Amino acid sequence: MEKVTPPKVKTLAEGSVLVAKQMQADAGQLLPEHLANLESIVFVREGECIFKMHNEEQILKQGDTIIVPPEVRHQIKAITDFKGVHFMPKEIKFKFF
């Protein structure tokens, strides 16, 4: 089993309803599997990652965007050094596995 590493997270912008957070991981790092109660968007700002959702893996590269539906388990593995921006409602709740 691969070691799971929490991402480095930094708030980029915050409004009354939405927040944009940067998540960052080094090449090869596996981020925690989780789900959220609300829909969100992940935008790949730098690097490449494997985005696993619905038991399918998709390679995301710089400039790619993916919608993450509510209540769907998902996980990211950095292929190269990776920075993504996660756009989400401020009231979002996460459950980690």
Secondary structure, DSSP 8 states (H G I E B T S, - for coil): ---B---EEEEEEE-SSEEEEEEEE-TT-B---EEESS-EEEEEEESEEEEEETTEEEEEETT-EEEE-TT--EEEEESSSEEEEEEEETT--EEE-
